[in-house]
């Protein structure tokens, strides 16, 4: 067999040349994008994008591969990116991603990831301290909030349900309680666990979109009367659509009263544990049994890395109890260092490198500054919107997520919904700004998540001006 092809794949000098070119390209991109002088997104229809890459596979030049990716993706480092809840990653984490991809230590067992396993323990212990847990807390890093929430609920079921569901299956109906505004991944986790629709008890929200804790006892007693065992309750910190934090103190008290597992989905806003100014939003989190926090949202890391922290460490390694003699061995000690016993994943990336390098280079203060600055910016943006008669806030923001809409007293609800949808599509195709949309109680809102620490009120003022311009064109049928 001719090995020349494989030799060329692993040639170190070729790698260095490609690497040097890519780092220069990314540095140039970072410099341009952070100034906001170019488009945030160069929108293409899905069919056109598919056609382009099909053609490129056959005829494209290799030197154009990386530049074309930059042209055809969303630039989160642009301060006019105000869209989804995706971090503006610190550039150093691109390098930790590079070394993780090159070394490719799978981390199922200690020897396949010695350094990242030790770093993971350090990071999770630090997060536990900031949450307010004792030294008994333990945690894991895993691939995203969806998987982390599922893992937490599996741990809750094992801890609170007497029957051994993991080995024997369900012997009776089980349920969790969650806000109707909670992230859809909680529903998904419950469905994966076989709870079904009846096993997801949706608690209504108040006018300000926070869980209506006055409804908890009624909903719980209804479930008990129907023969359903409730084993967990989930608090949102915050909910995804509105950015509103649930009352974690009240939820924790309710959980304690009924011996329920109290889980906090802090995927987005759990990072506020680092903010001196906004940590109060998480009051009561210290009484939870588990917390999820995404590094790839408010903590400046690339996708995808999530921390799941348990108040009592034993819950971090008893959920997935099964034999894999070739891989895992029984021990009398805690065995925190064998990740395959503690995560849904049998293999995972060296994601702890991102957390550790930021702590090593900049300390916890960088997380405080990032969260605080972005939450402050949302407050100022809300004030700007409230001062403009052409706009209406859905609700006063508690985080960096803000929903608003263009209004006109001459239009009815359906016409206003269509107008705001059309404005958003125009902005998407224009590409200067990138924002998203949501629907709350039948009302269509423009939705911004302020993720970029270099976004200023000047950028947001220009966005408001641009929206008003587009609305005027649409309402006067004047395309100019």
C-alpha positions as CSV (number, residue, x, y, z in Angstrom):
1,X,0.0,0.0,0.0
2,X,1.2,3.5,-0.9
3,X,1.5,5.5,2.3
4,X,2.2,8.9,0.6
5,X,-1.3,10.1,1.1
6,X,-1.3,9.4,4.8
7,X,2.2,10.8,5.2
8,X,1.0,14.0,3.6
9,X,-2.0,14.2,6.0
10,X,0.2,14.2,9.1
11,X,3.1,16.3,7.7
12,X,4.2,18.7,10.3
13,X,5.5,21.4,8.0
14,X,2.2,21.4,6.0
15,X,0.3,21.8,9.3
16,X,2.6,24.7,10.3
17,X,2.0,26.5,7.0
18,X,-1.8,26.1,7.1
19,X,-1.7,27.1,10.8
20,X,0.3,30.3,10.3
21,X,-2.0,31.4,7.5
22,X,-5.1,30.7,9.5
23,X,-3.9,32.5,12.6
24,X,-3.1,35.6,10.5
25,X,-6.5,35.4,8.8
26,X,-8.3,35.1,12.2
27,X,-6.3,37.9,13.7
28,X,-7.2,40.1,10.7
29,X,-10.9,39.0,11.1
30,X,-10.9,39.8,14.8
31,X,-9.5,43.2,14.2
32,X,-12.0,44.1,11.5
33,X,-15.0,42.5,13.1
34,X,-14.5,44.1,16.5
35,X,-14.6,47.5,14.9
36,X,-18.0,46.8,13.4
37,X,-17.1,48.2,10.1
38,X,-18.3,45.2,8.1
39,X,-21.5,43.1,8.0
40,X,-22.4,40.9,10.9
41,X,-23.9,38.3,8.5
42,X,-24.0,37.9,4.8
43,X,-27.3,36.2,4.5
44,X,-27.9,33.4,1.9
45,X,-30.8,31.2,1.3
46,X,-30.2,27.6,2.5
47,X,-30.5,26.2,-1.0
48,X,-27.9,28.7,-2.3
49,X,-25.5,27.9,0.5
50,X,-25.8,24.2,-0.1
51,X,-25.2,24.7,-3.8
52,X,-22.1,26.8,-3.2
53,X,-20.4,24.2,-0.9
54,X,-21.4,21.3,-3.3
55,X,-19.6,23.2,-6.0
56,X,-16.7,24.1,-3.8
57,X,-16.0,20.5,-3.0
58,X,-15.5,19.8,-6.7
59,X,-13.8,23.0,-8.0
60,X,-12.9,25.3,-5.1
61,X,-9.3,26.2,-4.3
62,X,-8.0,25.0,-0.9
63,X,-6.5,28.5,-0.3
64,X,-10.0,29.9,-0.4
65,X,-11.5,27.4,2.1
66,X,-10.9,29.4,5.3
67,X,-11.7,32.8,3.8
68,X,-15.0,31.5,2.4
69,X,-16.0,30.2,5.9
70,X,-15.4,33.7,7.3
71,X,-17.5,35.2,4.5
72,X,-20.4,32.8,5.1
73,X,-20.8,32.7,8.8
74,X,-22.1,35.0,11.5
75,X,-19.5,37.3,13.1
76,X,-20.1,37.3,16.8
77,X,-17.1,39.6,17.5
78,X,-18.9,42.3,15.6
79,X,-20.4,44.7,18.2
80,X,-23.6,44.8,16.0
81,X,-24.1,41.1,16.8
82,X,-27.0,41.2,19.2
83,X,-28.6,37.9,18.4
84,X,-28.5,34.5,20.0
85,X,-27.0,33.5,23.4
86,X,-23.6,32.6,22.0
87,X,-20.5,33.9,23.6
88,X,-18.0,36.2,22.0
89,X,-15.1,33.9,22.7
90,X,-11.9,35.2,24.1
91,X,-9.2,34.7,21.3
92,X,-7.0,32.7,23.7
93,X,-9.7,30.0,23.8
94,X,-9.2,29.4,20.0
95,X,-5.8,28.2,20.9
96,X,-6.9,25.9,23.8
97,X,-9.4,24.5,21.2
98,X,-6.5,24.0,18.8
99,X,-4.4,22.0,21.3
100,X,-7.5,20.0,22.5
101,X,-8.3,19.0,18.9
102,X,-4.7,18.1,18.1
103,X,-4.1,16.0,21.3
104,X,-7.7,14.5,21.2
105,X,-7.6,13.0,24.7
106,X,-11.1,11.4,25.0
107,X,-11.3,11.8,28.8
108,X,-13.4,8.7,29.5
109,X,-10.7,7.6,31.9
110,X,-8.0,9.4,33.7
111,X,-5.1,8.4,31.6
112,X,-6.9,9.7,28.5
113,X,-6.8,13.2,29.8
114,X,-4.7,13.7,32.9
115,X,-4.3,17.5,32.6
116,X,-7.8,18.4,31.6
117,X,-9.3,16.1,34.2
118,X,-7.3,17.8,37.0
119,X,-8.3,21.2,35.5
120,X,-11.9,20.1,35.4
121,X,-11.9,19.3,39.1
122,X,-10.3,22.7,39.9
123,X,-12.9,24.6,37.8
124,X,-15.9,22.7,39.2
125,X,-14.7,23.2,42.8
126,X,-14.4,26.9,42.1
127,X,-17.9,27.1,40.7
128,X,-19.3,25.2,43.6
129,X,-17.7,27.7,46.0
130,X,-19.1,30.7,44.1
131,X,-22.6,29.1,44.0
132,X,-22.4,28.9,47.8
133,X,-22.0,25.1,48.2
134,X,-19.7,23.5,50.7
135,X,-16.5,21.6,50.0
136,X,-18.6,18.5,49.5
137,X,-19.8,19.7,46.2
138,X,-18.5,18.2,43.0
139,X,-19.1,18.8,39.3
140,X,-18.5,17.8,35.8
141,X,-18.1,19.5,32.4
142,X,-20.2,18.3,29.6
143,X,-21.3,19.1,26.1
144,X,-24.0,21.7,26.5
145,X,-26.9,22.7,28.7
146,X,-29.3,20.2,27.2
147,X,-27.1,17.3,28.2
148,X,-26.3,18.8,31.6
149,X,-30.0,19.3,32.4
150,X,-30.7,15.8,31.4
151,X,-27.9,14.5,33.6
152,X,-29.1,16.5,36.6
153,X,-32.6,15.2,36.2
154,X,-31.3,11.6,36.0
155,X,-29.4,12.2,39.2
156,X,-32.6,13.7,40.8
157,X,-34.6,10.6,39.8
158,X,-31.9,8.3,41.3
159,X,-31.8,10.3,44.5
160,X,-35.5,10.8,45.1
161,X,-37.3,7.8,43.6
162,X,-37.2,4.6,45.6
163,X,-37.5,2.2,42.8
164,X,-34.4,1.5,40.7
165,X,-35.6,3.1,37.4
166,X,-32.1,2.9,35.8
167,X,-32.0,-0.9,36.0
168,X,-35.7,-1.9,36.3
169,X,-37.6,0.7,34.4
170,X,-40.5,2.7,35.5
171,X,-42.9,1.2,38.1
172,X,-45.2,4.2,38.3
173,X,-45.8,7.7,36.9
174,X,-43.1,10.3,37.7
175,X,-43.0,14.0,37.1
176,X,-41.0,17.2,37.4
177,X,-42.2,20.7,37.9
178,X,-41.0,23.6,35.7
179,X,-42.0,27.0,34.6
180,X,-44.0,27.3,31.3
181,X,-41.2,29.7,30.2
182,X,-38.4,27.3,30.8
183,X,-36.0,26.3,28.0
184,X,-37.3,23.6,25.8
185,X,-34.4,21.3,26.6
186,X,-36.0,20.6,30.0
187,X,-39.1,19.2,28.2
188,X,-36.8,17.3,26.0
189,X,-34.9,15.8,28.9
190,X,-38.1,14.7,30.6
191,X,-39.4,13.1,27.3
192,X,-36.1,11.2,26.9
193,X,-36.5,9.9,30.5
194,X,-39.9,8.5,29.5
195,X,-41.9,10.9,31.7
196,X,-44.3,11.8,28.9
197,X,-46.5,14.9,28.7
198,X,-48.1,14.1,32.1
199,X,-44.6,14.0,33.7
200,X,-43.9,17.7,32.8
201,X,-46.0,19.8,35.2
202,X,-45.9,23.3,33.7
203,X,-46.3,26.1,36.3
204,X,-47.8,29.3,34.9
205,X,-45.9,32.5,35.0
206,X,-46.8,35.9,36.3
207,X,-47.3,39.1,34.3
208,X,-43.5,39.6,34.5
209,X,-42.8,36.0,33.1
210,X,-41.4,34.6,36.3
211,X,-42.7,31.3,37.7
212,X,-45.8,31.9,39.7
213,X,-44.8,30.3,43.0
214,X,-48.3,30.8,44.4
215,X,-49.3,28.0,42.0
216,X,-46.8,25.5,43.2
217,X,-48.7,23.8,46.0
218,X,-51.9,23.5,43.9
219,X,-50.1,22.0,41.0
220,X,-48.2,19.6,43.3
221,X,-51.3,18.4,45.1
222,X,-53.1,17.8,41.8
223,X,-50.2,15.6,40.7
224,X,-50.3,13.6,44.0
225,X,-54.1,13.2,43.7
226,X,-53.6,11.7,40.2
227,X,-51.1,9.2,41.5
228,X,-48.0,10.9,40.1
229,X,-44.8,11.1,42.1
230,X,-43.1,14.5,41.7
231,X,-39.4,14.1,42.3
232,X,-37.9,17.4,41.1
233,X,-38.5,21.1,40.4
234,X,-36.5,23.3,38.0
235,X,-35.9,27.0,38.4
236,X,-34.8,29.1,35.4
237,X,-32.0,31.5,35.9
238,X,-33.1,33.0,33.6
239,X,-35.7,31.8,31.0
240,X,-34.4,31.9,27.5
241,X,-37.1,33.9,25.7
242,X,-37.4,36.7,28.2
243,X,-34.2,36.6,30.3
244,X,-36.3,36.7,33.5
245,X,-35.0,34.9,36.7
246,X,-37.4,32.8,38.7
247,X,-37.7,33.3,42.5
248,X,-35.1,30.7,43.6
249,X,-35.7,31.3,47.3
250,X,-39.4,30.4,47.1
251,X,-38.7,27.5,44.8
252,X,-36.1,26.2,47.2
253,X,-38.4,26.5,50.2
254,X,-41.1,24.6,48.3
255,X,-38.6,21.9,47.3
256,X,-37.5,21.5,50.9
257,X,-41.1,21.2,52.1
258,X,-41.9,18.3,49.8
259,X,-38.4,16.7,49.7
260,X,-38.0,17.4,46.0
261,X,-34.7,17.8,44.1
262,X,-34.2,21.5,43.4
263,X,-32.3,22.0,40.1
264,X,-31.4,25.4,38.7
265,X,-31.0,25.8,34.9
266,X,-28.5,28.7,35.0
267,X,-27.2,27.8,31.5
268,X,-27.3,31.5,30.5
269,X,-27.5,33.6,33.7
270,X,-25.8,31.3,36.2
271,X,-22.6,33.2,35.3
272,X,-24.0,36.1,37.5
273,X,-22.5,34.2,40.5
274,X,-19.3,36.1,39.5
275,X,-20.9,39.5,39.3
276,X,-20.8,41.5,42.5
277,X,-23.6,43.8,41.2
278,X,-26.0,41.1,39.9
279,X,-25.3,38.1,42.1
280,X,-28.4,38.9,44.0
281,X,-30.5,37.7,41.1
282,X,-29.4,34.2,42.1
283,X,-30.3,34.5,45.8
284,X,-31.4,31.0,46.9
285,X,-29.2,29.1,44.5
286,X,-27.1,28.0,47.3
287,X,-30.0,25.8,48.5
288,X,-30.3,24.0,45.2
289,X,-29.2,20.4,44.7
290,X,-27.7,21.0,41.2
291,X,-26.8,23.9,38.9
292,X,-26.1,24.2,35.2
293,X,-23.9,27.0,33.9
294,X,-22.7,27.3,30.3
295,X,-19.2,28.5,29.6
296,X,-20.2,29.2,26.0
297,X,-22.8,31.8,26.9
298,X,-21.7,34.5,29.4
299,X,-18.2,33.2,30.2
300,X,-16.5,34.0,26.9
301,X,-15.8,30.5,25.8
302,X,-16.4,28.7,22.5
303,X,-19.1,26.2,22.0
304,X,-19.6,23.9,23.6
305,X,-18.9,23.5,27.3
306,X,-21.2,23.4,30.3
307,X,-20.6,22.9,34.0
308,X,-23.0,20.8,36.1
309,X,-22.4,21.3,39.8
310,X,-23.9,19.1,42.5
311,X,-24.3,20.3,46.1
312,X,-23.5,16.8,47.3
313,X,-20.6,15.2,45.5
314,X,-21.8,11.7,45.6
315,X,-24.6,12.5,43.1
316,X,-22.0,13.4,40.5
317,X,-20.8,9.8,40.2
318,X,-23.7,7.5,41.2
319,X,-26.0,8.3,38.3
320,X,-24.5,6.1,35.6
321,X,-23.7,2.9,37.5
322,X,-23.0,0.2,34.9
323,X,-20.2,-2.2,34.1
324,X,-17.4,-1.5,31.6
325,X,-14.6,-3.7,32.9
326,X,-12.3,-2.9,30.0
327,X,-12.6,0.8,30.9
328,X,-13.8,1.3,34.5
329,X,-13.0,-0.5,37.7
330,X,-14.8,-0.5,41.0
331,X,-13.1,1.5,43.7
332,X,-13.7,2.3,47.4
333,X,-12.6,5.9,46.9
334,X,-14.5,8.8,45.3
335,X,-12.9,8.2,41.9
336,X,-13.6,11.7,40.7
337,X,-10.9,11.4,38.0
338,X,-12.7,8.8,35.8
339,X,-15.1,10.9,33.8
340,X,-16.8,8.0,32.1
341,X,-18.5,7.2,35.4
342,X,-19.9,10.7,35.8
343,X,-21.0,11.9,32.4
344,X,-23.5,10.8,29.8
345,X,-20.7,10.9,27.3
346,X,-18.2,8.1,27.1
347,X,-15.9,10.4,25.3
348,X,-15.7,14.2,25.6
349,X,-13.4,17.0,24.5
350,X,-10.8,18.7,26.7
351,X,-13.2,21.5,27.4
352,X,-11.7,22.4,30.8
353,X,-8.8,24.0,29.0
354,X,-11.0,27.0,28.1
355,X,-12.2,27.6,31.7
356,X,-8.7,27.1,33.2
357,X,-6.8,29.4,30.8
358,X,-9.2,32.3,31.3
359,X,-8.9,31.9,35.1
360,X,-5.1,31.6,34.9
361,X,-4.7,34.6,32.6
362,X,-7.4,37.0,33.8
363,X,-8.9,35.6,37.0
364,X,-12.5,35.6,38.1
365,X,-12.6,39.4,37.7
366,X,-12.9,39.0,33.9
367,X,-16.2,37.1,34.4
368,X,-17.5,39.7,36.7
369,X,-16.7,42.5,34.3
370,X,-18.2,40.7,31.3
371,X,-21.5,39.8,33.0
372,X,-21.8,43.2,34.7
373,X,-21.1,45.2,31.6
374,X,-23.6,43.4,29.5
375,X,-26.4,43.5,32.1
376,X,-25.7,47.2,32.6
377,X,-26.0,47.7,28.8
378,X,-29.4,46.0,28.7
379,X,-30.7,48.4,31.4
380,X,-29.5,51.4,29.4
381,X,-30.9,50.0,26.2
382,X,-34.3,49.4,27.9
383,X,-34.3,53.1,29.0
384,X,-33.6,54.2,25.4
385,X,-36.5,52.1,24.1
386,X,-38.9,53.4,26.9
387,X,-38.0,57.0,25.9
388,X,-39.1,56.4,22.3
389,X,-42.8,56.5,21.5
390,X,-42.3,54.2,18.5
391,X,-41.2,51.3,20.7
392,X,-42.5,49.1,23.5
393,X,-40.7,46.8,25.9
394,X,-42.1,43.3,26.5
395,X,-40.8,43.6,30.1
396,X,-38.0,45.4,32.0
397,X,-34.9,43.2,31.6
398,X,-33.3,41.4,34.4
399,X,-30.3,40.2,32.3
400,X,-28.8,41.0,29.0
401,X,-31.8,39.6,27.1
402,X,-34.3,42.3,25.9
403,X,-37.5,41.9,23.9
404,X,-39.1,44.9,22.3
405,X,-41.2,45.8,19.3
406,X,-42.0,48.7,17.0
407,X,-45.5,50.1,17.6
408,X,-48.0,52.2,15.7
409,X,-51.4,53.2,17.1
410,X,-53.0,52.9,13.7
411,X,-52.2,49.2,13.4
412,X,-53.9,46.2,15.1
413,X,-52.1,43.3,16.7
414,X,-51.9,41.1,13.6
415,X,-50.6,44.0,11.6
416,X,-48.0,44.9,14.2
417,X,-46.9,41.3,14.4
418,X,-46.4,41.2,10.6
419,X,-44.6,44.5,10.6
420,X,-42.1,43.4,13.2
421,X,-41.5,40.1,11.5
422,X,-40.9,41.9,8.2
423,X,-38.5,44.4,9.8
424,X,-36.5,41.5,11.3
425,X,-36.2,39.7,7.9
426,X,-35.1,43.0,6.3
427,X,-32.4,43.4,8.9
428,X,-31.3,39.8,8.5
429,X,-30.9,40.2,4.7
430,X,-29.2,43.6,5.1
431,X,-26.7,42.0,7.4
432,X,-25.3,45.1,9.2
433,X,-27.0,44.0,12.5
434,X,-28.0,40.5,13.6
435,X,-30.9,40.2,16.0
436,X,-33.6,37.5,16.5
437,X,-37.3,37.4,17.3
438,X,-39.7,35.7,19.7
439,X,-43.4,35.5,20.4
440,X,-44.8,36.2,23.9
441,X,-48.5,35.8,24.6
442,X,-49.3,36.1,21.0
443,X,-47.2,39.3,20.5
444,X,-44.3,39.3,18.1
445,X,-41.2,40.9,19.5
446,X,-37.7,41.7,18.3
447,X,-35.2,40.1,20.7
448,X,-31.7,41.1,21.4
449,X,-29.1,39.3,23.6
450,X,-26.2,41.7,24.3
451,X,-23.3,39.3,24.2
452,X,-20.5,41.5,22.9
453,X,-18.6,43.6,25.6
454,X,-17.7,46.1,22.9
455,X,-21.3,46.8,21.9
456,X,-22.1,50.4,22.9
457,X,-25.2,52.5,23.3
458,X,-24.1,54.2,20.0
459,X,-24.4,50.9,18.2
460,X,-27.8,50.3,19.8
461,X,-29.0,53.8,19.0
462,X,-28.1,53.2,15.4
463,X,-30.1,49.9,15.5
464,X,-33.2,51.7,16.8
465,X,-32.8,54.4,14.1
466,X,-32.4,51.7,11.4
467,X,-35.6,49.9,12.6
468,X,-37.5,53.2,12.5
469,X,-36.3,53.8,9.0
470,X,-37.4,50.4,7.8
471,X,-40.8,50.7,9.5
472,X,-41.3,54.1,7.9
473,X,-40.6,52.6,4.4
474,X,-43.0,49.8,5.0
475,X,-45.8,51.9,6.4
476,X,-45.5,54.5,3.6
477,X,-44.8,52.0,0.8
478,X,-41.7,54.0,0.1
479,X,-38.7,51.7,-0.7
480,X,-36.2,54.6,-0.8
